Amino acid sequence: MEDLEINKLVVFGVGLIGGSFAAALKKADKVKHVVGVGRGQENLARALQLGLIDEATNDVALALRDADFVLLAVPMGQMAPIFSQIAPYLEAGVVVSDAGSTKGDIIVAARRVLGARFSRFVPAHPIAGAEQSGASAARSDLFIGKKVIVTPEADTDGMARHRVAQAWSACGAEVISLSATQHDQVLAAVSHLPHVLAYGLVHMIAMQPNAEQLFEFAAGGFKDFTRIASSSVEMWRDICMGNRDALLHYLNAYQLQLKQFVGFLETGDAHAIEAIFAKAREAREQWLAKKI
Amino acid sequence: MEDLEINKLVVFGVGLIGGSFAAALKKADKVKHVVGVGRGQENLARALQLGLIDEATNDVALALRDADFVLLAVPMGQMAPIFSQIAPYLEAGVVVSDAGSTKGDIIVAARRVLGARFSRFVPAHPIAGAEQSGASAARSDLFIGKKVIVTPEADTDGMARHRVAQAWSACGAEVISLSATQHDQVLAAVSHLPHVLAYGLVHMIAMQPNAEQLFEFAAGGFKDFTRIASSSVEMWRDICMGNRDALLHYLNAYQLQLKQFVGFLETGDAHAIEAIFAKAREAREQWLAKKI
C-alpha cells in the first residue's frame, strides 16, 4: 500500500486532540492543507495563529470540498449532529475518523446518518491525556508512544482503515484494533469507572456537614486520587451516558468489591484485608513495571 | 514558657518520619543527642552514617536513661508492644509522643500500659507523605509547611503538650489540635477511605478474567488514581483495623453515593450525573485554590 499523503485534512474541533493531530501530521510532512471547523471563533483564530491549521471556516460544504481526510475531535454530544452536517458533502474516497472516548454509541449514530458512506468511517480513540483543552494546549508530540484504539466494523473499508492507522502511526502512536464492544468495556474499567469513583468521593465529602474541616486535612494522596475529578464535567457526563452498560457492569463489580471489604472490616478479618491490599499492590507494581 | 531544648531524644523507628523528625530538630539546633532504637540493624547503621542519630541501641533501658523526649515512629502494630517496653523506664518529666496515623486506638493502648504516666503522652500525627521509607528517605525539610495534628486528652499534661507542639513547630510544621475522635473521622474520610477505594479498584481489575487486557489500556488517569494503592500493605491494614468505626461510617456514605449514581445512570438522568460531577469539580477547585 502506498505511503500516507493527505491533501486536505478537515478537523472538526481544533482543541487539544484535533489540534495535536494536525500539528503532528504537519510535522511529519504527511498533510498539505488543514482546515479547522468549530464554533469557537477565538479558538480557531488561535489555531491559525499557532499554525495548527491553514484555514478556518464554519462552512461545512466549503470545508469538505476536495477533502480526503476528516477528523471529528469534538465533545461526544456534538458527534451525531456533525455526522448529519457532513453526510451530504462527503465525496468518494474521503476517509472519516473520530477521537471519541466511547465507540459503540458513535458507531450507531454514524451508521444511522452516513448510510452507504458508513464504510468510510473508521472509529478511533487516542488514549492521551486531556486535562488541558483548546488549541493552545495542542502539541505535535502529544501522541508519541501513546495508544490509539481503532474499532473498525465488519463493513469498514480496508483502505480507509489503512489510512487512519497510517495517520495515527505518523503521529507517533501505537495503533491497536479492538471491537467497539471490547473498547467500551476496557475503557469503562480503567478509565470511566475511576472517573466516577473520584467524582463520587469529592462529591460525598463536599456534601458532609463538616466538609470544610475534612478538606482542610486532605493531603497529597487525596490530591492525586481526585485529580481526574477536575476533568470536564460535560465530557464525562457524555462518556457515562454513552457507555452506560459497560460502566454499570463495572460499577456493579466495584460495589461487590466494597461490600466484601466492608464485611471483612466488620468482622475484623485483618488477614483478608491484607490479602486484598497485597494483591492490588502487586498487580499495580507489575503494571508499572510493564509500562516502563 | 521556655524555649525548646531537648537533651536526649529517643526515636523508636528511624524511618522516613522518625528520621526526618530527628534531622529537622538537629538542623534547628533543638536537640543535643539522638538515640535510635529499632529492630533493623542495617537501617540503624544507615541512620548513624547519615547523622540522623548519634547512637543506636536495642537496649530500651539504656536508651531511656536521662531521656527527655521519646518519639514512637513505628508501624501501628508495634505501638502497643513498645509502650509496654518503655513503661518501666520512663523517668519523671520525659515527654512521649508518636506519629501514628490513627489516634483513638493508640490512646487506648497507651492509657492501658502507661497508667499514671499516660499524662506525659501527647498523641500526634504528622500529615506528610510516606511513599518512600527507611532512614535513607529521611530529610530535614519533610515537615516544612505540613500539618501535624495533636490529639491531647483531658488529662494530658500541659507542659508535655507544649513541648510536643514546640518540637513539631521547630520542624517547620503547622500544629493543629483536634480530639482523637475528630482526627480519626477526618482522616477516615480524606485519607483512609481513598486508600481503600484505590486498593479496591486495582484488586477488582486484577480479579477480572481479562485483567491483562484491562491493564494494557490503563493510562495516566488510572496511574494517579491508584498511586496510593502502592502504599505499604501492612501499614494500611493496621490503619483500617485501628480506625474501623470511622472508616465504616464513610464507606457506608460512599456506598450510598455510588448507589445513587448507579440509579441516575440506570434511568439515564444525565442532568443529575452532571450535577454530581459539577459539584465535585467545583469543590476540588476551591480546595486547590485554598491550598496554594
Interface residues (C-beta under 8 A of the other chain):
Chain A: I127 A128 G129 K146 K147 I149 Q182 V186 L187 A189 V190 S191 L193 P194 H195 V196 L197 A198 Y199 G200 L201 V202 H203 M204 I205 A206 M207 Q208 N210 A211 Q213 L214 F215 E216 F217 A218 A219 G220 G221 F222 K223 D224 F225 T226 R227 I228 A229 S230 S231 V233 E234 W236 R237 C240 M241 R244 L247 L248 Y250 L251 N252 A253 Y254 Q255 Q257 L258 K259 F261 V262 L265 E266 G268 A270 I273 E274 I276 F277 A278 K279 A280 R281 A283 R284 E285 W287 L288 K290
Chain B: I127 A128 G129 K146 K147 I149 Q182 V186 L187 A189 V190 S191 L193 P194 H195 V196 L197 A198 Y199 G200 L201 V202 H203 M204 I205 A206 M207 Q208 N210 A211 Q213 L214 F215 E216 F217 A218 A219 G220 G221 F222 K223 D224 F225 T226 R227 I228 A229 S230 S231 V233 E234 W236 R237 C240 M241 R244 L247 L248 Y250 L251 N252 A253 Y254 Q255 Q257 L258 K259 F261 V262 L265 E266 G268 A270 I273 E274 I276 F277 A278 K279 A280 R281 A283 R284 E285 W287 L288 K290
